[in-house]
Amino acid sequence: MDNLEHNETAFLGSGWAFPVSFSADNYQLNLSANETNINESIHVILNTRKGERTLESEFGSGIQQFMFRKIDSTLKGEIIEAIKFSLLRYEPRILVQDVKVASTDVANGKIEILISYIYSKTNTRHNYVFPFYVKEGTNLDKKK
């Protein structure tokens, strides 16, 4: 990446890659930058439960509270609002344009959420698809 390109995308930030990992050859902490860093940040926000972080107890989306509920229009609306609020509060580098429930798989308890956003400094559009499992751990075989 040349210096000009780096200056144009520097506002996107960089930080620890998620999940946290180390390179095998020199044992350095892996970092992520630019679009990858924002997508990892969105992933962390949406997967963090309220109260999970010790010094920042309100961090996260809290969508885990919707697990094991009936998938209906009310649930979809509550999930959409929780996601919009958490991204507005915890990811200042983006402006959320739309959040939609893209598809539902009621039998397997899976909801795919499509998040459309733009980078606040460049007005570049991006999308992020987040799979949310309402019924985790239900695929266990019965003991014979």
N, CA, C and O atoms as a GROMACS GRO file, in nm:
protein
  576
    1MET      N    1   0.085  -0.117   0.000
    1MET     CA    2   0.000   0.000   0.000
    1MET      C    3   0.089   0.123   0.000
    1MET      O    4   0.178   0.137   0.084
    2ASP      N    5   0.064   0.211  -0.094
    2ASP     CA    6   0.146   0.330  -0.097
    2ASP      C    7   0.097   0.432   0.007
    2ASP      O    8  -0.009   0.415   0.066
    3ASN      N    9   0.176   0.535   0.028
    3ASN     CA   10   0.149   0.633   0.133
    3ASN      C   11   0.019   0.709   0.110
    3ASN      O   12  -0.053   0.738   0.206
    4LEU      N   13  -0.013   0.743  -0.016
    4LEU     CA   14  -0.136   0.816  -0.047
    4LEU      C   15  -0.259   0.732  -0.012
    4LEU      O   16  -0.353   0.782   0.049
    5GLU      N   17  -0.258   0.605  -0.052
    5GLU     CA   18  -0.370   0.517  -0.021
    5GLU      C   19  -0.385   0.499   0.129
    5GLU      O   20  -0.497   0.495   0.180
    6HIS      N   21  -0.274   0.489   0.200
    6HIS     CA   22  -0.279   0.476   0.345
    6HIS      C   23  -0.343   0.600   0.410
    6HIS      O   24  -0.423   0.586   0.503
    7ASN      N   25  -0.309   0.719   0.363
    7ASN     CA   26  -0.366   0.842   0.419
    7ASN      C   27  -0.516   0.851   0.396
    7ASN      O   28  -0.588   0.904   0.480
    8GLU      N   29  -0.565   0.799   0.282
    8GLU     CA   30  -0.707   0.804   0.251
    8GLU      C   31  -0.787   0.707   0.335
    8GLU      O   32  -0.906   0.730   0.357
    9THR      N   33  -0.727   0.600   0.382
    9THR     CA   34  -0.800   0.500   0.459
    9THR      C   35  -0.758   0.496   0.606
    9THR      O   36  -0.805   0.410   0.680
   10ALA      N   37  -0.671   0.586   0.647
   10ALA     CA   38  -0.620   0.584   0.784
   10ALA      C   39  -0.730   0.602   0.888
   10ALA      O   40  -0.720   0.548   0.998
   11PHE      N   41  -0.835   0.678   0.854
   11PHE     CA   42  -0.944   0.700   0.950
   11PHE      C   43  -1.020   0.572   0.982
   11PHE      O   44  -1.087   0.565   1.085
   12LEU      N   45  -1.009   0.471   0.895
   12LEU     CA   46  -1.078   0.345   0.921
   12LEU      C   47  -1.018   0.271   1.040
   12LEU      O   48  -1.083   0.187   1.102
   13GLY      N   49  -0.895   0.302   1.070
   13GLY     CA   50  -0.832   0.248   1.190
   13GLY      C   51  -0.766   0.113   1.171
   13GLY      O   52  -0.778   0.048   1.067
   14SER      N   53  -0.698   0.075   1.275
   14SER     CA   54  -0.636  -0.057   1.281
   14SER      C   55  -0.632  -0.099   1.427
   14SER      O   56  -0.644  -0.016   1.517
   15GLY      N   57  -0.616  -0.225   1.448
   15GLY     CA   58  -0.613  -0.277   1.584
   15GLY      C   59  -0.589  -0.427   1.583
   15GLY      O   60  -0.554  -0.485   1.480
   16TRP      N   61  -0.608  -0.487   1.696
   16TRP     CA   62  -0.589  -0.630   1.708
   16TRP      C   63  -0.689  -0.702   1.618
   16TRP      O   64  -0.806  -0.664   1.611
   17ALA      N   65  -0.642  -0.806   1.550
   17ALA     CA   66  -0.732  -0.888   1.470
   17ALA      C   67  -0.821  -0.968   1.565
   17ALA      O   68  -0.781  -1.001   1.677
   18PHE      N   69  -0.940  -0.997   1.520
   18PHE     CA   70  -1.031  -1.077   1.600
   18PHE      C   71  -1.072  -1.198   1.520
   18PHE      O   72  -1.114  -1.184   1.405
   19PRO      N   73  -1.062  -1.317   1.575
   19PRO     CA   74  -1.015  -1.347   1.710
   19PRO      C   75  -0.865  -1.320   1.724
   19PRO      O   76  -0.789  -1.328   1.627
   20VAL      N   77  -0.825  -1.289   1.844
   20VAL     CA   78  -0.685  -1.257   1.872
   20VAL      C   79  -0.598  -1.376   1.834
   20VAL      O   80  -0.626  -1.489   1.874
   21SER      N   81  -0.493  -1.348   1.757
   21SER     CA   82  -0.404  -1.455   1.712
   21SER      C   83  -0.264  -1.398   1.693
   21SER      O   84  -0.243  -1.277   1.690
   22PHE      N   85  -0.169  -1.489   1.681
   22PHE     CA   86  -0.030  -1.453   1.663
   22PHE      C   87   0.024  -1.518   1.537
   22PHE      O   88  -0.018  -1.627   1.500
   23SER      N   89   0.117  -1.449   1.471
   23SER     CA   90   0.177  -1.507   1.351
   23SER      C   91   0.271  -1.619   1.392
   23SER      O   92   0.339  -1.611   1.495
   24ALA      N   93   0.275  -1.722   1.312
   24ALA     CA   94   0.355  -1.840   1.345
   24ALA      C   95   0.504  -1.816   1.329
   24ALA      O   96   0.585  -1.875   1.401
   25ASP      N   97   0.542  -1.731   1.234
   25ASP     CA   98   0.684  -1.715   1.206
   25ASP      C   99   0.756  -1.624   1.305
   25ASP      O  100   0.869  -1.655   1.343
   26ASN      N  101   0.695  -1.514   1.347
   26ASN     CA  102   0.768  -1.424   1.437
   26ASN      C  103   0.694  -1.397   1.568
   26ASN      O  104   0.736  -1.311   1.645
   27TYR      N  105   0.587  -1.467   1.594
   27TYR     CA  106   0.511  -1.460   1.720
   27TYR      C  107   0.460  -1.320   1.751
   27TYR      O  108   0.446  -1.282   1.867
   28GLN      N  109   0.433  -1.242   1.646
   28GLN     CA  110   0.378  -1.108   1.664
   28GLN      C  111   0.226  -1.115   1.665
   28GLN      O  112   0.166  -1.204   1.604
   29LEU      N  113   0.165  -1.023   1.732
   29LEU     CA  114   0.020  -1.013   1.737
   29LEU      C  115  -0.031  -0.974   1.599
   29LEU      O  116   0.019  -0.879   1.539
   30ASN      N  117  -0.131  -1.047   1.548
   30ASN     CA  118  -0.188  -1.014   1.418
   30ASN      C  119  -0.278  -0.892   1.432
   30ASN      O  120  -0.356  -0.880   1.527
   31LEU      N  121  -0.266  -0.802   1.337
   31LEU     CA  122  -0.346  -0.679   1.336
   31LEU      C  123  -0.438  -0.680   1.216
   31LEU      O  124  -0.413  -0.748   1.117
   32SER      N  125  -0.547  -0.604   1.226
   32SER     CA  126  -0.634  -0.583   1.111
   32SER      C  127  -0.646  -0.433   1.089
   32SER      O  128  -0.624  -0.354   1.180
   33ALA      N  129  -0.680  -0.396   0.967
   33ALA     CA  130  -0.691  -0.254   0.935
   33ALA      C  131  -0.803  -0.232   0.835
   33ALA      O  132  -0.850  -0.324   0.769
   34ASN      N  133  -0.844  -0.106   0.826
   34ASN     CA  134  -0.939  -0.059   0.727
   34ASN      C  135  -1.073  -0.133   0.735
   34ASN      O  136  -1.130  -0.147   0.844
   35GLU      N  137  -1.125  -0.180   0.620
   35GLU     CA  138  -1.256  -0.243   0.616
   35GLU      C  139  -1.263  -0.367   0.705
   35GLU      O  140  -1.365  -0.392   0.770
   36THR      N  141  -1.157  -0.444   0.707
   36THR     CA  142  -1.154  -0.565   0.790
   36THR      C  143  -1.168  -0.529   0.937
   36THR      O  144  -1.239  -0.598   1.011
   37ASN      N  145  -1.102  -0.422   0.980
   37ASN     CA  146  -1.110  -0.380   1.118
   37ASN      C  147  -1.252  -0.337   1.155
   37ASN      O  148  -1.299  -0.367   1.265
   38ILE      N  149  -1.320  -0.268   1.066
   38ILE     CA  150  -1.458  -0.226   1.093
   38ILE      C  151  -1.551  -0.347   1.099
   38ILE      O  152  -1.636  -0.355   1.188
   39ASN      N  153  -1.536  -0.441   1.006
   39ASN     CA  154  -1.619  -0.561   1.010
   39ASN      C  155  -1.596  -0.642   1.136
   39ASN      O  156  -1.690  -0.697   1.194
   40GLU      N  157  -1.471  -0.652   1.181
   40GLU     CA  158  -1.442  -0.722   1.306
   40GLU      C  159  -1.503  -0.649   1.424
   40GLU      O  160  -1.552  -0.711   1.518
   41SER      N  161  -1.499  -0.516   1.421
   41SER     CA  162  -1.559  -0.436   1.527
   41SER      C  163  -1.711  -0.458   1.534
   41SER      O  164  -1.766  -0.473   1.642
   42ILE      N  165  -1.776  -0.460   1.419
   42ILE     CA  166  -1.920  -0.487   1.415
   42ILE      C  167  -1.948  -0.625   1.472
   42ILE      O  168  -2.042  -0.642   1.550
   43HIS      N  169  -1.868  -0.722   1.433
   43HIS     CA  170  -1.885  -0.859   1.483
   43HIS      C  171  -1.872  -0.866   1.635
   43HIS      O  172  -1.951  -0.932   1.702
   44VAL      N  173  -1.772  -0.797   1.689
   44VAL     CA  174  -1.752  -0.796   1.834
   44VAL      C  175  -1.870  -0.729   1.904
   44VAL      O  176  -1.919  -0.780   2.005
   45ILE      N  177  -1.915  -0.615   1.853
   45ILE     CA  178  -2.028  -0.544   1.915
   45ILE      C  179  -2.152  -0.632   1.917
   45ILE      O  180  -2.220  -0.641   2.019
   46LEU      N  181  -2.183  -0.696   1.805
   46LEU     CA  182  -2.305  -0.776   1.797
   46LEU      C  183  -2.298  -0.904   1.878
   46LEU      O  184  -2.401  -0.955   1.921
   47ASN      N  185  -2.180  -0.956   1.900
   47ASN     CA  186  -2.167  -1.081   1.977
   47ASN      C  187  -2.142  -1.060   2.125
   47ASN      O  188  -2.138  -1.157   2.201
   48THR      N  189  -2.124  -0.936   2.168
   48THR     CA  190  -2.098  -0.910   2.309
   48THR      C  191  -2.228  -0.890   2.384
   48THR      O  192  -2.314  -0.813   2.343
   49ARG      N  193  -2.240  -0.961   2.495
   49ARG     CA  194  -2.358  -0.948   2.581
   49ARG      C  195  -2.342  -0.826   2.671
   49ARG      O  196  -2.230  -0.792   2.710
   50LYS      N  197  -2.452  -0.761   2.703
   50LYS     CA  198  -2.448  -0.650   2.799
   50LYS      C  199  -2.396  -0.704   2.932
   50LYS      O  200  -2.438  -0.811   2.976
   51GLY      N  201  -2.305  -0.631   2.995
   51GLY     CA  202  -2.248  -0.674   3.122
   51GLY      C  203  -2.128  -0.766   3.110
   51GLY      O  204  -2.068  -0.802   3.211
   52GLU      N  205  -2.093  -0.804   2.990
   52GLU     CA  206  -1.983  -0.898   2.969
   52GLU      C  207  -1.847  -0.832   2.990
   52GLU      O  208  -1.753  -0.898   3.036
   53ARG      N  209  -1.834  -0.705   2.957
   53ARG     CA  210  -1.708  -0.632   2.977
   53ARG      C  211  -1.707  -0.571   3.116
   53ARG      O  212  -1.802  -0.502   3.155
   54THR      N  213  -1.602  -0.595   3.188
   54THR     CA  214  -1.594  -0.553   3.327
   54THR      C  215  -1.603  -0.402   3.347
   54THR      O  216  -1.683  -0.356   3.428
   55LEU      N  217  -1.524  -0.326   3.275
   55LEU     CA  218  -1.520  -0.183   3.297
   55LEU      C  219  -1.616  -0.106   3.207
   55LEU      O  220  -1.628   0.016   3.220
   56GLU      N  221  -1.682  -0.173   3.117
   56GLU     CA  222  -1.777  -0.107   3.028
   56GLU      C  223  -1.900  -0.198   3.016
   56GLU      O  224  -1.921  -0.262   2.913
   57SER      N  225  -1.980  -0.201   3.120
   57SER     CA  226  -2.089  -0.298   3.131
   57SER      C  227  -2.201  -0.277   3.030
   57SER      O  228  -2.278  -0.370   3.006
   58GLU      N  229  -2.213  -0.161   2.971
   58GLU     CA  230  -2.319  -0.137   2.872
   58GLU      C  231  -2.276  -0.168   2.730
   58GLU      O  232  -2.357  -0.162   2.638
   59PHE      N  233  -2.148  -0.203   2.710
   59PHE     CA  234  -2.097  -0.232   2.576
   59PHE      C  235  -2.165  -0.357   2.520
   59PHE      O  236  -2.191  -0.452   2.592
   60GLY      N  237  -2.192  -0.354   2.391
   60GLY     CA  238  -2.248  -0.469   2.323
   60GLY      C  239  -2.388  -0.441   2.272
   60GLY      O  240  -2.444  -0.334   2.297
   61SER      N  241  -2.443  -0.538   2.201
   61SER     CA  242  -2.576  -0.520   2.143
   61SER      C  243  -2.685  -0.578   2.232
   61SER      O  244  -2.798  -0.530   2.232
   62GLY      N  245  -2.652  -0.681   2.307
   62GLY     CA  246  -2.752  -0.744   2.392
   62GLY      C  247  -2.853  -0.827   2.316
   62GLY      O  248  -2.957  -0.863   2.372
   63ILE      N  249  -2.826  -0.860   2.190
   63ILE     CA  250  -2.925  -0.936   2.115
   63ILE      C  251  -2.939  -1.081   2.164
   63ILE      O  252  -3.031  -1.152   2.124
   64GLN      N  253  -2.847  -1.123   2.248
   64GLN     CA  254  -2.856  -1.259   2.302
   64GLN      C  255  -2.981  -1.276   2.388
   64GLN      O  256  -3.025  -1.388   2.412
   65GLN      N  257  -3.038  -1.166   2.436
   65GLN     CA  258  -3.161  -1.174   2.515
   65GLN      C  259  -3.278  -1.226   2.433
   65GLN      O  260  -3.380  -1.266   2.488
   66PHE      N  261  -3.265  -1.225   2.301
   66PHE     CA  262  -3.372  -1.269   2.213
   66PHE      C  263  -3.365  -1.418   2.180
   66PHE      O  264  -3.450  -1.469   2.106
   67MET      N  265  -3.267  -1.487   2.233
   67MET     CA  266  -3.254  -1.630   2.206
   67MET      C  267  -3.372  -1.705   2.264
   67MET      O  268  -3.428  -1.667   2.366
   68PHE      N  269  -3.409  -1.811   2.197
   68PHE     CA  270  -3.516  -1.903   2.236
   68PHE      C  271  -3.654  -1.839   2.231
   68PHE      O  272  -3.749  -1.891   2.291
   69ARG      N  273  -3.667  -1.729   2.160
   69ARG     CA  274  -3.798  -1.667   2.142
   69ARG      C  275  -3.855  -1.705   2.007
   69ARG      O  276  -3.782  -1.741   1.915
   70LYS      N  277  -3.984  -1.697   1.996
   70LYS     CA  278  -4.053  -1.726   1.870
   70LYS      C  279  -4.012  -1.622   1.765
   70LYS      O  280  -4.012  -1.502   1.791
   71ILE      N  281  -3.978  -1.671   1.646
   71ILE     CA  282  -3.938  -1.581   1.538
   71ILE      C  283  -4.064  -1.524   1.474
   71ILE      O  284  -4.133  -1.592   1.399
   72ASP      N  285  -4.094  -1.398   1.506
   72ASP     CA  286  -4.208  -1.330   1.448
   72ASP      C  287  -4.169  -1.186   1.418
   72ASP      O  288  -4.054  -1.148   1.439
   73SER      N  289  -4.263  -1.105   1.368
   73SER     CA  290  -4.230  -0.968   1.329
   73SER      C  291  -4.188  -0.883   1.449
   73SER      O  292  -4.105  -0.793   1.433
   74THR      N  293  -4.243  -0.909   1.566
   74THR     CA  294  -4.204  -0.834   1.686
   74THR      C  295  -4.058  -0.860   1.721
   74THR      O  296  -3.983  -0.766   1.749
   75LEU      N  297  -4.018  -0.987   1.718
   75LEU     CA  298  -3.879  -1.022   1.748
   75LEU      C  299  -3.785  -0.958   1.645
   75LEU      O  300  -3.681  -0.904   1.682
   76LYS      N  301  -3.822  -0.964   1.519
   76LYS     CA  302  -3.738  -0.905   1.415
   76LYS      C  303  -3.720  -0.755   1.438
   76LYS      O  304  -3.609  -0.703   1.424
   77GLY      N  305  -3.827  -0.686   1.474
   77GLY     CA  306  -3.819  -0.542   1.500
   77GLY      C  307  -3.732  -0.510   1.620
   77GLY      O  308  -3.656  -0.414   1.617
   78GLU      N  309  -3.742  -0.590   1.726
   78GLU     CA  310  -3.659  -0.569   1.845
   78GLU      C  311  -3.512  -0.591   1.814
   78GLU      O  312  -3.426  -0.517   1.863
   79ILE      N  313  -3.481  -0.693   1.735
   79ILE     CA  314  -3.342  -0.720   1.697
   79ILE      C  315  -3.287  -0.605   1.614
   79ILE      O  316  -3.175  -0.560   1.636
   80ILE      N  317  -3.365  -0.557   1.518
   80ILE     CA  318  -3.322  -0.446   1.432
   80ILE      C  319  -3.292  -0.322   1.514
   80ILE      O  320  -3.190  -0.256   1.492
   81GLU      N  321  -3.380  -0.288   1.606
   81GLU     CA  322  -3.359  -0.169   1.690
   81GLU      C  323  -3.238  -0.184   1.780
   81GLU      O  324  -3.162  -0.088   1.798
   82ALA      N  325  -3.217  -0.302   1.837
   82ALA     CA  326  -3.101  -0.325   1.924
   82ALA      C  327  -2.971  -0.310   1.845
   82ALA      O  328  -2.874  -0.253   1.895
   83ILE      N  329  -2.969  -0.360   1.723
   83ILE     CA  330  -2.849  -0.351   1.639
   83ILE      C  331  -2.823  -0.206   1.599
   83ILE      O  332  -2.710  -0.159   1.609
   84LYS      N  333  -2.926  -0.135   1.555
   84LYS     CA  334  -2.909   0.005   1.516
   84LYS      C  335  -2.854   0.087   1.631
   84LYS      O  336  -2.761   0.166   1.613
   85PHE      N  337  -2.911   0.070   1.750
   85PHE     CA  338  -2.868   0.148   1.866
   85PHE      C  339  -2.724   0.116   1.904
   85PHE      O  340  -2.645   0.207   1.929
   86SER      N  341  -2.688  -0.013   1.909
   86SER     CA  342  -2.553  -0.050   1.951
   86SER      C  343  -2.447  -0.003   1.852
   86SER      O  344  -2.339   0.040   1.893
   87LEU      N  345  -2.475  -0.010   1.722
   87LEU     CA  346  -2.377   0.037   1.624
   87LEU      C  347  -2.366   0.188   1.624
   87LEU      O  348  -2.257   0.243   1.604
   88LEU      N  349  -2.477   0.257   1.647
   88LEU     CA  350  -2.473   0.403   1.658
   88LEU      C  351  -2.386   0.444   1.776
   88LEU      O  352  -2.309   0.540   1.768
   89ARG      N  353  -2.399   0.372   1.885
   89ARG     CA  354  -2.328   0.408   2.008
   89ARG      C  355  -2.181   0.366   2.009
   89ARG      O  356  -2.096   0.439   2.061
   90TYR      N  357  -2.150   0.249   1.953
   90TYR     CA  358  -2.016   0.193   1.971
   90TYR      C  359  -1.929   0.186   1.846
   90TYR      O  360  -1.813   0.146   1.855
   91GLU      N  361  -1.980   0.224   1.730
   91GLU     CA  362  -1.897   0.223   1.610
   91GLU      C  363  -1.912   0.357   1.537
   91GLU      O  364  -1.991   0.368   1.443
   92PRO      N  365  -1.835   0.458   1.582
   92PRO     CA  366  -1.850   0.593   1.526
   92PRO      C  367  -1.796   0.610   1.384
   92PRO      O  368  -1.821   0.713   1.321
   93ARG      N  369  -1.725   0.514   1.332
   93ARG     CA  370  -1.668   0.526   1.197
   93ARG      C  371  -1.770   0.500   1.088
   93ARG      O  372  -1.743   0.526   0.970
   94ILE      N  373  -1.888   0.450   1.125
   94ILE     CA  374  -1.990   0.419   1.024
   94ILE      C  375  -2.121   0.488   1.056
   94ILE      O  376  -2.148   0.524   1.171
   95LEU      N  377  -2.202   0.505   0.953
   95LEU     CA  378  -2.340   0.552   0.966
   95LEU      C  379  -2.430   0.441   0.913
   95LEU      O  380  -2.425   0.409   0.794
   96VAL      N  381  -2.510   0.383   1.000
   96VAL     CA  382  -2.597   0.273   0.960
   96VAL      C  383  -2.710   0.329   0.874
   96VAL      O  384  -2.783   0.418   0.918
   97GLN      N  385  -2.724   0.277   0.754
   97GLN     CA  386  -2.830   0.319   0.663
   97GLN      C  387  -2.956   0.235   0.682
   97GLN      O  388  -3.067   0.288   0.682
   98ASP      N  389  -2.936   0.104   0.697
   98ASP     CA  390  -3.051   0.015   0.706
   98ASP      C  391  -3.010  -0.116   0.773
   98ASP      O  392  -2.897  -0.162   0.759
   99VAL      N  393  -3.102  -0.173   0.846
   99VAL     CA  394  -3.085  -0.306   0.904
   99VAL      C  395  -3.209  -0.385   0.866
   99VAL      O  396  -3.320  -0.343   0.896
  100LYS      N  397  -3.190  -0.499   0.801
  100LYS     CA  398  -3.302  -0.582   0.757
  100LYS      C  399  -3.279  -0.726   0.799
  100LYS      O  400  -3.166  -0.773   0.805
  101VAL      N  401  -3.388  -0.794   0.827
  101VAL     CA  402  -3.381  -0.938   0.845
  101VAL      C  403  -3.386  -0.995   0.704
  101VAL      O  404  -3.492  -0.997   0.641
  102ALA      N  405  -3.272  -1.040   0.656
  102ALA     CA  406  -3.260  -1.085   0.517
  102ALA      C  407  -3.329  -1.218   0.493
  102ALA      O  408  -3.395  -1.236   0.392
  103SER      N  409  -3.314  -1.311   0.586
  103SER     CA  410  -3.378  -1.441   0.574
  103SER      C  411  -3.391  -1.505   0.710
  103SER      O  412  -3.318  -1.474   0.803
  104THR      N  413  -3.486  -1.594   0.719
  104THR     CA  414  -3.504  -1.670   0.843
  104THR      C  415  -3.514  -1.818   0.810
  104THR      O  416  -3.576  -1.857   0.710
  105ASP      N  417  -3.454  -1.897   0.894
  105ASP     CA  418  -3.463  -2.042   0.885
  105ASP      C  419  -3.522  -2.087   1.018
  105ASP      O  420  -3.449  -2.119   1.112
  106VAL      N  421  -3.655  -2.090   1.025
  106VAL     CA  422  -3.724  -2.116   1.151
  106VAL      C  423  -3.690  -2.255   1.204
  106VAL      O  424  -3.674  -2.273   1.324
  107ALA      N  425  -3.677  -2.353   1.116
  107ALA     CA  426  -3.650  -2.490   1.159
  107ALA      C  427  -3.517  -2.501   1.234
  107ALA      O  428  -3.506  -2.576   1.330
  108ASN      N  429  -3.417  -2.426   1.189
  108ASN     CA  430  -3.286  -2.431   1.253
  108ASN      C  431  -3.261  -2.312   1.346
  108ASN      O  432  -3.154  -2.302   1.405
  109GLY      N  433  -3.358  -2.223   1.359
  109GLY     CA  434  -3.344  -2.109   1.449
  109GLY      C  435  -3.240  -2.009   1.407
  109GLY      O  436  -3.170  -1.954   1.492
  110LYS      N  437  -3.227  -1.985   1.277
  110LYS     CA  438  -3.125  -1.893   1.226
  110LYS      C  439  -3.190  -1.774   1.159
  110LYS      O  440  -3.283  -1.789   1.079
  111ILE      N  441  -3.141  -1.655   1.192
  111ILE     CA  442  -3.185  -1.532   1.128
  111ILE      C  443  -3.061  -1.465   1.069
  111ILE      O  444  -2.962  -1.445   1.139
  112GLU      N  445  -3.067  -1.431   0.940
  112GLU     CA  446  -2.957  -1.356   0.878
  112GLU      C  447  -2.997  -1.210   0.872
  112GLU      O  448  -3.103  -1.175   0.820
  113ILE      N  449  -2.910  -1.125   0.925
  113ILE     CA  450  -2.938  -0.982   0.935
  113ILE      C  451  -2.843  -0.910   0.840
  113ILE      O  452  -2.722  -0.929   0.848
  114LEU      N  453  -2.898  -0.827   0.752
  114LEU     CA  454  -2.820  -0.750   0.657
  114LEU      C  455  -2.809  -0.606   0.708
  114LEU      O  456  -2.909  -0.538   0.726
  115ILE      N  457  -2.686  -0.563   0.731
  115ILE     CA  458  -2.660  -0.428   0.781
  115ILE      C  459  -2.595  -0.349   0.668
  115ILE      O  460  -2.487  -0.384   0.620
  116SER      N  461  -2.662  -0.243   0.625
  116SER     CA  462  -2.608  -0.154   0.522
  116SER      C  463  -2.558  -0.028   0.590
  116SER      O  464  -2.629   0.033   0.669
  117TYR      N  465  -2.435   0.010   0.558
  117TYR     CA  466  -2.376   0.127   0.623
  117TYR      C  467  -2.282   0.198   0.529
  117TYR      O  468  -2.241   0.144   0.426
  118ILE      N  469  -2.248   0.320   0.565
  118ILE     CA  470  -2.148   0.396   0.490
  118ILE      C  471  -2.040   0.441   0.587
  118ILE      O  472  -2.065   0.461   0.706
  119TYR      N  473  -1.919   0.457   0.534
  119TYR     CA  474  -1.812   0.513   0.615
  119TYR      C  475  -1.842   0.661   0.631
  119TYR      O  476  -1.867   0.730   0.533
  120SER      N  477  -1.839   0.709   0.751
  120SER     CA  478  -1.882   0.845   0.779
  120SER      C  479  -1.795   0.952   0.712
  120SER      O  480  -1.843   1.063   0.690
  121LYS      N  481  -1.672   0.923   0.680
  121LYS     CA  482  -1.584   1.025   0.621
  121LYS      C  483  -1.578   1.022   0.470
  121LYS      O  484  -1.543   1.122   0.408
  122THR      N  485  -1.613   0.908   0.408
  122THR     CA  486  -1.600   0.899   0.263
  122THR      C  487  -1.731   0.870   0.191
  122THR      O  488  -1.735   0.874   0.068
  123ASN      N  489  -1.836   0.841   0.263
  123ASN     CA  490  -1.965   0.804   0.205
  123ASN      C  491  -1.957   0.681   0.116
  123ASN      O  492  -2.033   0.669   0.020
  124THR      N  493  -1.867   0.591   0.147
  124THR     CA  494  -1.855   0.466   0.074
  124THR      C  495  -1.950   0.364   0.136
  124THR      O  496  -1.950   0.344   0.257
  125ARG      N  497  -2.033   0.302   0.052
  125ARG     CA  498  -2.133   0.206   0.101
  125ARG      C  499  -2.073   0.068   0.120
  125ARG      O  500  -1.988   0.024   0.042
  126HIS      N  501  -2.119  -0.001   0.226
  126HIS     CA  502  -2.078  -0.139   0.253
  126HIS      C  503  -2.193  -0.214   0.317
  126HIS      O  504  -2.288  -0.154   0.368
  127ASN      N  505  -2.184  -0.345   0.314
  127ASN     CA  506  -2.283  -0.432   0.377
  127ASN      C  507  -2.213  -0.532   0.467
  127ASN      O  508  -2.096  -0.566   0.446
  128TYR      N  509  -2.286  -0.578   0.566
  128TYR     CA  510  -2.236  -0.680   0.657
  128TYR      C  511  -2.351  -0.775   0.685
  128TYR      O  512  -2.459  -0.731   0.725
  129VAL      N  513  -2.331  -0.904   0.664
  129VAL     CA  514  -2.435  -1.003   0.694
  129VAL      C  515  -2.398  -1.072   0.824
  129VAL      O  516  -2.289  -1.128   0.838
  130PHE      N  517  -2.490  -1.066   0.919
  130PHE     CA  518  -2.466  -1.123   1.051
  130PHE      C  519  -2.561  -1.240   1.073
  130PHE      O  520  -2.683  -1.220   1.074
  131PRO      N  521  -2.509  -1.362   1.091
  131PRO     CA  522  -2.597  -1.475   1.122
  131PRO      C  523  -2.625  -1.480   1.272
  131PRO      O  524  -2.532  -1.488   1.352
  132PHE      N  525  -2.751  -1.476   1.309
  132PHE     CA  526  -2.789  -1.482   1.450
  132PHE      C  527  -2.867  -1.610   1.473
  132PHE      O  528  -2.969  -1.634   1.408
  133TYR      N  529  -2.819  -1.693   1.565
  133TYR     CA  530  -2.882  -1.821   1.594
  133TYR      C  531  -2.969  -1.808   1.717
  133TYR      O  532  -2.920  -1.788   1.828
  134VAL      N  533  -3.100  -1.819   1.696
  134VAL     CA  534  -3.197  -1.804   1.804
  134VAL      C  535  -3.203  -1.930   1.889
  134VAL      O  536  -3.238  -1.925   2.007
  135LYS      N  537  -3.168  -2.043   1.829
  135LYS     CA  538  -3.176  -2.172   1.899
  135LYS      C  539  -3.041  -2.240   1.897
  135LYS      O  540  -3.025  -2.343   1.831
  136GLU      N  541  -2.944  -2.187   1.965
  136GLU     CA  542  -2.812  -2.250   1.968
  136GLU      C  543  -2.815  -2.377   2.051
  136GLU      O  544  -2.889  -2.387   2.148
  137GLY      N  545  -2.734  -2.472   2.011
  137GLY     CA  546  -2.718  -2.594   2.090
  137GLY      C  547  -2.834  -2.690   2.079
  137GLY      O  548  -2.846  -2.777   2.165
  138THR      N  549  -2.919  -2.679   1.978
  138THR     CA  550  -3.032  -2.771   1.966
  138THR      C  551  -3.004  -2.886   1.870
  138THR      O  552  -3.093  -2.966   1.843
  139ASN      N  553  -2.884  -2.896   1.819
  139ASN     CA  554  -2.851  -3.000   1.724
  139ASN      C  555  -2.780  -3.120   1.790
  139ASN      O  556  -2.712  -3.197   1.722
  140LEU      N  557  -2.796  -3.136   1.920
  140LEU     CA  558  -2.731  -3.244   1.991
  140LEU      C  559  -2.809  -3.374   1.968
  140LEU      O  560  -2.932  -3.375   1.970
  141ASP      N  561  -2.735  -3.481   1.947
  141ASP     CA  562  -2.800  -3.612   1.930
  141ASP      C  563  -2.850  -3.662   2.064
  141ASP      O  564  -2.790  -3.639   2.168
  142LYS      N  565  -2.962  -3.731   2.057
  142LYS     CA  566  -3.017  -3.792   2.179
  142LYS      C  567  -2.936  -3.916   2.211
  142LYS      O  568  -2.893  -3.988   2.122
  143LYS      N  569  -2.917  -3.940   2.340
  143LYS     CA  570  -2.844  -4.061   2.382
  143LYS      C  571  -2.933  -4.182   2.358
  143LYS      O  572  -3.054  -4.178   2.380
  144LYS      N  573  -2.870  -4.288   2.313
  144LYS     CA  574  -2.945  -4.410   2.283
  144LYS      C  575  -2.936  -4.507   2.397
  144LYS      O  576  -2.993  -4.616   2.390
   0.00000   0.00000   0.00000
